[in-house]
Amino acid sequence: MVRRSAQATLLCTLMGLALAAAAEGWTINAGLTSQLIYSDNLFLAPGSGQSEMVVELAPYVAAEREGARASARVIYAPILRLYQDESSFNGVAHLLEANGTTELVEDYLFVTGTATAGEALIDPGSASTFDPISDPDASTQFATVSLVPSLRFPLGSGNNARMAIEPGISYVYTAETAEGDGAEGVFGWLVSALVASDPDASRFPWSLTYRNTTFDTDTGDGFWRADGGLNYRFNRTVLGTLSLGYAEGDYETTNNSSGPSWRVGFTWTPSPRTTLTAGYGQAFWGDDSVLDFEHQHRRTLWRARYRVSVQDPNAVLLDQEVIPPADAFGNPIVDPFAAQVASIVRNTATLDDTVFVRQQATASVGATWRRTAARLELDVARDTPEQEPNPTITSSQLLLDLSRRMTPTASASVLFQYWDYSEDWRDAPTEEEGDFEQYRVAFRVTRNLTPRTSVGITVEHTERTGESDTNSYDENRVSATLSMELR
């Protein structure tokens, strides 16, 4: 059963509302989404499974405001699920995305806070689907909070350089872990420092950076790195970048847990709508390359990103955006339930105490043509742990969503999701029973009854083919949805 933590979620909610209250007024949206869901295989069993009816009620409230010295964004949705026969699964899940920044001392002292709550897979290699409705035991509630003060000072006689010191604290709560030890709460530290020149003051901008992350204050597991950067501005659109540094962490590879690092690259900004940053580098764990790309046209929005980082599952949850600020088309997301219905599985790390190097590449494109819209997302993550008994996990996901407005009040959409998951056990290939390929196809028809009320019917099929028969299943669903916006 998915266990809840009212205390942790309440803490997140109060923090988010406090950040919103700090802004000079805000815009508030509210609504309600309800679903009646029929599944022919609730427990995702091989062969024929148990059918079930589920009622889901998801009210939400969203507040956002940009003030002169404070800004905040808060979206919160409790999701009530009621099962017809399996009443032991009845409960409330919580979705929360809250972040805000306030300027306490003008130009010098800022405070940034972030709070999230959501549901994550405990072990993606076990029987699970793209959402927590079927086999609720496969998912658990989590909540995170981080608070980071920032001290900023100008340097130099002409204020042509700046310094920033950011000592922060974080807390990650999971109602259940893969070890089966029940609820777990972990405190961590986030400390960074920066000294940098004004990037527009000369052709040779420079920077000195330091970042120290402690994943768990009880175990001391963490990671730190220091870098010095020297850049060269070729012209107004191209900036060459070079950094040299040193890194150390609780991740040992080739008998090293520390060593020098370097990266060389560039930033290209041909227009305000296009930015490309790329760099190739090495550190003691191996690849340390980066990529950021964004291009916006009248009808399309392209994004791509690649990062390498030392992580643990708590750090992954802390960095995760439960509800992104904008969709693939660049439109602000207000309804958190709509953002969760068709999305990539964000957390693909098993919830244990493993430290790993994550190589993650993401790409998306959103396009519109008159009455038709298309969304394509890719996400590839490879987690390489330091401990020999644990597997290297590779997760590759694809999502394609096509929708078309049929009439002024009716629309239809087709969704396709694919997930390839593999576990490399190195010296024990017979243990690779968690490997699977999984896909989902869904067809939905929606009709607007009023400008703020809509109804919809969704028919979908999900199928998994695993290395073992016990990890293979198929499920059919039919859902009826009613959505209302309240102002």
N, C-alpha and C positions, 0 to 999 in steps of 0.2 A: 504494500500500500504506500502511496505517496504521502510522506509525513510533512506536516506544515510547521512553521515557526511563526506564530503570531507576534511574538516579542521582536524578533529580528526584522520582520516586515514592517511592524509599527515604527521601529527605530528609523528604518529607511524612509518611510513615508513622512514622519515628522521632520526629518532632516530636509527632505525635498521641499516640503511646504514652507519651512523656515527660509530656505534659499529663495523661494518664490516671493515670500512676503518681503524680503529685503529689497526686491526690485520696486521701482516706482510705479506700481500698478501693473496689471497683467491682463492678457486676453484669455478667457476661459471657454473651453468647449467641453461638452459632456454628451454621453450617448449610452446606448444599450444594444448589445447584440445577443440574441438568443438562438440556440440551435436545438433541434431534435435530430439525433443521430442514430442510425441503425447500422450495426456491424455484424457480419456473419462469422467473425472469428475474433472474439474479444481478447483471448489470451495468445493469439498468433501461434496457434498450435499447427504442427504438420498435418496435412490432410484436412478433414472436416473439423471445425471447431465449434465453440459455443457462441451462439448469437446473443445479442444484447441491445437494449435501447438505452440511450444516454441523453439526458437533458443538460444543456450547458447554458448558463446565464452569465454574461460578462458586461457589467456596467463599467464605464470608464470616465475619467475626468482628465483634461489636459489644460495646463496653464503655461503661458509663455509670455515673456516681456523683456524688452531691452531698455534698461534705465540708463541714466547719465553715469552712475557709478556702480551699477549692479545689473546683472542679467541672470536669467534663470529659465529653465525648461523642466517641467514636471509632467509626466504621464503615469497614471496609476490605474490599474484594473484588477479587481478581485474576480476570479473566475470560479463560479460554483458549478460543480459537476455532480449530477445525481444519476445513479445507475439503477435500472429497474430491478434486476435480480441480485447483482453483486453489490449490495448496499454497503459492504465494508469498505468499498472504494470511494464512497461519497466524501466530499471534502471541498475545500476552497484553496485554489492556487492563487499566487499573486504575481502580477507583472508590474514592474516599476522601472522607470528610467528618469532619474532626476539629476540635474547638474546645474551649477551656478557659480558665478564669480562676483565677488564684491570688493570694492576698493575702500579699505578701512582708513588708510592714510594716503591722501592724494599723491599720486605718482610714486609712492614708496612701498606701501604694504597692501597686498592683495591676498584674498583667501578664496581658494577653489575647492568646492565640494562635489562629490559624485556619489550617488546611491543607486543601486540596481537590485532587482529581484526577478526571479524567473524560474524556469524548470530546465534541468539538464539531465542528459542520459548518464546513468551511473557507470555503465560499461557498454559502449556502442557495439562491442562484439557479441553481446547477448541478444536474445530476441527482442526487437524493438522496431518501431516504425518512425515516420517523420514527425509525429506529434505524440503527446503523452496520453491520448484518450484510450488507445488500446494498450493492454498490458501495462497498467499504471505503475506496477512494481519496478519497471525498467527506468523510471525517471524519479528525480527528487527535487525538492524545493531548495533554492539557494538564494542568498542575499549578500550584497557587498556594500561597504562604505569606505570612502577614502576622503581625507581632509588634508589639504596641502596649502600652507601659508607660503607666500612668496615675497621676499624682501628684494627690492630693486633699487639700484643706485647708479647714478651717472658717474663716469670716470673721465679724467683728463681735464685740462684747462678749458677746452672747448666742448666738453661733454661729448667727445667723439668716440666714446666707448661706454659700455654698461656692464653691470654685474647683477646677477640674480642668484639668490640662495633660497632653496625650497626644501625644507624639512617636512616630510609628510608621514602620515600613519594610515594604515588600512586594516580592514577587518573583513574576513570572508567566512560565511556560515553555510554549511551544507547539512541538510536534515538526515542524509545517509551517505555513506561512502562505499567503495567497492570492497573494503575490508570487512564490512558488516558490523562496524563498531558503533553504529547509531550516529547521532548528531555530532558535528564537529565545528568548532569555532577557532579561527586562526588569525592572530594579529601579525602584521608585518610593518616594515619601515620602507618609506620611499624618500630618498634623500638625493638631491641633485644640486649642482652649482655650475654657473656659467659666467665666463668673462669673455666679452666679444666686442669687436670694433663696430662702428657704424658701417653697415654694408654699402652705403652710398657715399661714404667719405673718401674712399680711395679705390684704386684698381686692385688692391691687395687686402681684402677683408680677412680677418683672422679670428680665431675663437679658441678658448680652452674650456673643456667640459668635463664634468665628473658626475657619475650616477651610481648610486648604491641601492640595491633592492634586496631586502631581507624577506624571503617568502614566509617564514615562520619564526617568530621570535623565540619559541620554545626550543626548536632544534638548531637555530642559527643558520639554516640553509639559505643561501642567497647568492648574489652575483654583483660585482662592481666592475666598472671600466672607466678609464680616463683617456681623453683624446685631445690632441692639439690639431687645429685645422688652419690651413693657409690656402686661400682661394685666389683666383685671378679672373677679373672681369674682362673678357675679350671685347665685348660690346654691350649694348643695352639689352640684348636678348640671350647672351651666352655667358655663363659663369662656370669656370673650371674649378674643381674641388679636390683637395688632397688632405688626408688626415692620417696621423700616426698616433699610436697609443698603446695602452697595456690593459689587459683584462684578467680577472681572476674570479672563479666561482666554484660552487659545489657540483661541478660536472667534470669528470675526469675522462680524458680520451687519449689514447697513445701514451699513457703514463704521465700526462700533463693535465693540470687543472688551472694553469695560468700561462700567460705568454704575451708577446707583442701582437699588435693588430695594426692593420693599415687598410686604407681604402682610397681609390682614385675614381673620379667621376665628373659629372657636369650637371648643370641645370639649364634648361632651354625654355624660354618664355617668349614665343614669337608673337603672342597676342594675349589680351586679358582672358580669353576663353580657352587657351591651350597652355599647359605646363607639363614638362617632362623632366624628371630628376632620375638619374641612373648612376650607379657606382658599383665597381667591382672591388672586393677586398677579401682579406683572410684574417682569421683569429686562431687561437689555439684549438678551437673545436672544428675549424675548417672554413667553409664558405661564410662570408660576411657581407654579401652583396645587398644592394637596395634598388628598388624601382618604384617610382610614383608617376602616374600619368593620368591626366584628365583633359578631355576635349569636349566642349559643348557647342552644338550647332542648334539651329532653330528647332529641329525635330529630333535630334539625337543627343545622347549624353554617354560618353565613353569613359570608363575608369579602369585602371589596372594598378596593382600593388604587389610588391614582393618584399618580405622581411625575413631575417634570421635572428632568433633570440633564444636565450637560455630561460626556460620556463618551468613551472610546475602547474598542476591542475588548478590550484587556487589563483595563481597569477593569470591563467587563461580566463577564468571566470571574472576576475577583477578587470581585465582589459576588454571584456566582451560588451558590445552594445546590444542590450536586450531589445530596444526599440530604436532603430537608426533615426537620425533627424530628418532624413529625406529618402525617398524611394529611388528606384533606378532612373526615373525621369526627372529627378531633382525637385519633386513636389514634397512639401513638408508632410510628415506622417503625424496624424492626430489620433486616429483610431488604432490602439495597440493590438486589438484582436485581428484586424485586417492585416497588420504587418506580420502576424504569426502564422496565418493560415497557409500561406505559400512562401516559404523561406528556406534557405539553406540551413542545415543542422549546424549551428554555430560551434557547439562544444563537442569535439570528437576525441577528447582525452579522457581516459579512464580516471575516475575520481579516487586516486590513491595518493601516496606520498612520493611518487617518482619524479625526479628531476630530469629534464630532457631538453635537447636542442630542437626547436621547431623551425622548420622551413615552410613558409606559407606563401602561396601565390593566389591572388584573387583578381577577377576581372568581371566587368559587367557592362552591358550596353542596353539602353532604353531608347526606343524609337517610336514615333507616332506618325501615322499617315491618315489624315482626315478622320475617319471613324474607326481606324484600326490602331492598336497599340501592341508592341512586342517588347518582351523583357528577357534577356539572356544573362545568366550568372554562372560563373565557374569558381570553384574553390578547391585548391589542392594543398593539403597539409601533410608534412612528414615529420613525425616525432621520433627522435633517436635517443633512447635513454642511456644513462651511464652504467646502470646495473646490468650485468650480463644476463641474469635470468629473465629480465623483462624484454618484451618484443619491440622491434621497431614498427611503428604503426604508420601506414600510408592511407589517407582518406582523400578520395577524389569525388567531387559532386558537381552535377550540372542541373540547372533549372531553366526551363523554357516556358514562358507564359504568353499566350496569344489571346487577345480580347478584341471584340468588335461590337460597336454600338449598332444594333439591328434597327431600332426605331428610336425616336426621341426619349422613350421611357424604358426601353428594354435593351439588354446586352447579353452576349454569350462569350464564354472564354474556355480555352483548353490549356491544361497545365500538364507538363511532363517533367518529372524529377528522376534523376539517376544517381546512385551512390555506390561506389566501389570501395570496399574496405578490406585491408589486408594486414596481417600480423606476421612479421618475419621473426621467427624464434631462433634464428642462426643455427645453433647446434642441436635444436630439437624440432625439426620440421613437422614431426607427427603431431605437435601440439597446435598446429595452425587451424584449429577448428572454428575460430572466430571469423575467418575470412568469409565475405559474402559479396554478392551483387544484388542490388535492390532497386526497383523502379516503381514509380507511381504515375498513373494517368488519371486525370480528373476532367470532367466536363461540367460546366456550371452555366445556368441561365438565371439572370437577375432582372427584376422589374421594379422600377420606382413607382410606388403608390402616391407619394407626395415628394416635394423637393427634399424632405428630410427622412423619409421612410422608404425602405425597400425590402423586398422578399426575394428569396433565391432558392434554387434546388441544385444540389451537387451530387453527381454520381461518380464514384471513383473506384479504382482497382489498384492495390499494392501487392507486389510479389517480391519475395526474397529467395535467392538460390545460394545456399551456404555450403561450406565444405562438409558439414555433417547434416544428416537428415533432420536432426533436432533443431537446427538453425535455419530451416527452410520452411516457408509458409506462403500463403496468399490470403488476402482479405478484400472483401467487397463492402463498400459503404454507400449509404444514401443519407443525405443531410438536407434538412429544411431549415432555412435561416431567415430571421427577421431582424433588421437593423434599424435603429432610430437615432437621429441626432437631436440633442436637446441644447438649446442656446440659453 
